[in-house]
């Protein structure tokens, strides 16, 4: 069908005001936050609302007119000229609605309502509104169905492959016609017979001289289809990759027949300072940063992502676990999807698979995350089988997983599970017995934090492959060592690779006590604080630990604030040491502090201003803790392997800020970007980012629109759509939508200013 972007020309009425907006749009990100918001700590204290989007358009000169919405967050109603077209309650799946019967000649009014007032509706920040792309699809009476092309490559040879194209058309006539399929540059013409209604055709081809898709070489090809039938002509094109995905109980997870490990990040759908809005630039920037830091896989937690995000992963080489639900019939929050699951689960599961099955990046489907019914209660086994049958019926080419956890939501079962946790591997314990009916149907079993089960379960289930679908940040070394030695342990997905709004303070540190911690924190905090990267994409302390754990760097180091030296503190299970990538602690000169060194080498030697503090061997978690006296200057470390220096790391003291530096982040890697990101640093006299700088910076734009600003500070009360934002550790981020051919972004603070010029809308 002819696809026309429907992202522009909208108004949004919400919170008592109406403004012109461009999609994708998240109205909740600009709402501000308050401690008594009904969204609470789960959704980060943002304000719920009911966004009413309106757009007028002339009736197209076409016999069929469909509206495709890739995602609307909130209880969604679509109306045309005040007539209800459809209702869609799940914010994470796309849907197509037929506008044809409701259109009149001339001007028509389209209304999309996104209602998030029923709270609490999620365990994390959802956003609100039409936060993904919208398209108008037009055709004659006969056309290629939306998501109607599916390309499989079930067999690979030496630079050749067997390909199978499944094509669905909707016919308005009974007639003979032609389907012209151009696959990876080769054209094939097929004569077909069509009956009124839906028709499905399957064709097989031999592809020659093709590259196989891998994370290192993400080769993507096009399949273009042209339908000529009953006087109508329709065209559509999809992208695909030539690759296979398999599982083997001895060799593990296989991509194109070769074992690969999944170095993964769990990632929620929000894009930081622009909220839930999914633009190509935002998704590109996140995938690029994760790839640069060693990740090759993303688990979409806990829902299908945007189509744009998957296209970016295809073209940048990031493998994906595509997950459908966080709950089934039993909810986790009062107003979450469980209220609609019985009537919509089949439609939503099919929507995920039909839209996403051409993406080579998608290497695993997931039927759910930490589902209450995983133990068989509430008809859970039958529910899972139904979801699995829909997935495999629509796509038999990919393995399927499910993310298991403890029975934390059923205390009676959890007590029995704990009572039998000491059983030997020759005995099926309670947890194994209750989860087997689901796990035995899977290709890969996802274990959330269940590291202590691995040794026994690999004996109990000799053909089971396991991925750590959620791991704690401090478990990076533990999981890496297991991946290196165990082919059946196929990957790790840290919770989380990228920080997110909501689940507030999940990764907190609590002073005055020791041990490990659980629980959330209160307003004004609003960020989970458990990511390798902040909501701005800036590197956080646990990412420096992962650099050493994964061998990306031989040794890294952090230091703690000397003012808190000697105090007891407890780290959340999802938290990290209370230390920073800094040797700047003004006013603490001469005081003792803790220094954390991360390395897998034999030992590490710490230096303050070139003077050795001593040598120590790392523990089994690759960590050395030193005590050092803070002196401004340099903190450095050398790591030794077999008696020889294998590498080093250094942090220098920074001074007060004197200048503003602006850097346009690269974007447009996989296509023209709708947004541009600008990193803003407050720098000292030597050009280094000033760690202590927290000045307020005001951002303005000529030739574009300022979409958002933010610093990543978890307790800042900053509204993300405001132009003024305090720096945090000397840094902040701005997002700009280009309008003119040239865009100038200005940052000013305390009488100082800087500019950067971006390529604009005419790029």
Secondary structure, 3 states (H helix, E strand, C coil): CEEEECCCCEEEEECCEEEEECCCCCCHHHCCECCCCCCHHHHCCECCCEEEEEEEEECCCCCEEEEEECCCECEEEEEECCEEEEEECCCCCCEEEECHHHCCCCEEEEEEEEECCCCCCCCCCCCCECCCCEEEEEECCCEEEEEEEEEEEEEECCCEEEEEEEEEEEECCCEEEEEEEEECCEEEEEEEEECCEEEEEEEEEEEECCCCCCCCCCCCEEEEEEEEECCEEEEEEEEECCCCEEEECCCEEEECCEECCEEEEEECCCCHHHCCCCCHHHHHHHHHHHHHCCCCEEEECCCCCCHHHHHHHHHHCCEEEEECCCCCCCCCCCCCCHHHHHHHHHHHHHHHHHHHCCCCCEEEEEEEECCHHHHCHHHHHHHHHHHHHHHHHHCCCCEEEEEECCCCCCHHHHHHHHHCCCCCCCCCCHHHHHHHHHHCCCCEEEEECCHHHHHHHHHHCCCCCEEEEEECHHHHHHHHHHHHHCCCEEEEEECCCECCECCCCCCCEEECCCCEECCCCCCCCCECCCCCECCCCCECHHHHHHHHHCCCCCEEEEECCHHHCCCCEEEECCCCCCCECCCCCCCCCCCEEEEEEEECCCEEEEEECCEEEEEECCCCCCEEEEEEECCCCEEEEEEEECCEEEEEEEEECCCCCCEEEEEECCCCCCCCCCCEEEEEEEECCCCCECCCCCCEEEEEEECEEEEEEECCCCCCCCCCCCCEEECECCEEEEEEEECCCEEEEEEEECCEEEEEEEECCCC
